[in-house]
Amino acid sequence: MTSSIPSSPPMHATRIVLGSAVAKRLIDACEAKAHAEGWKMAIAVADDGAHLKQFTRMDGAFLVSVEIAQLKAQTCARVPSTSREWGEFSKDEYGLELVPGMVSFAGGLPIFIRGQHVGGLGVSGGTADQDEACARAGLDVIAELLK
């Protein structure tokens, strides 16, 4: 009996996956920025399915920052924009300030590798601008890996 299932899948564009090593370097870079500034942050990286890939909570970071950092990372994994941009868009376009599972304030950034949206980075513990600056510093440190 012959199977109708092909022996190998058809060739498609290569899907880039956010690896653990890159996620860990992002966390380390964000944590270094936070230490340099005296900030106590929770830092989360989510993959393209919005699943937690890496996480750290620095000593002294607020407990509520754990959930907020993860939500920021998940927001930016779901939409290819910053959490700040998502908030402006959802409010301007739909009049919605709160969307379940999405964060509408600064501190989350999308992660792109070679132009493909592969996940999100979320930081919480400071002001919204400090959170975003910390996340940006993380992406800046590993920019060469992401090209």
Secondary structure, 3 states (H helix, E strand, C coil): CCCCCCCCCCCCCCCCCCCHHHHHHHHHHHHHHHHHHCCCCEEEEEECCCCEEEEEECCCCCCHHHHHHHHHHHHHHHCCCCHHHHHHHHHHHHCCCCECCECCCCCEEEEEECCEEEEEEEEECCCHHHHHHHHHHHHHHCHHHHC
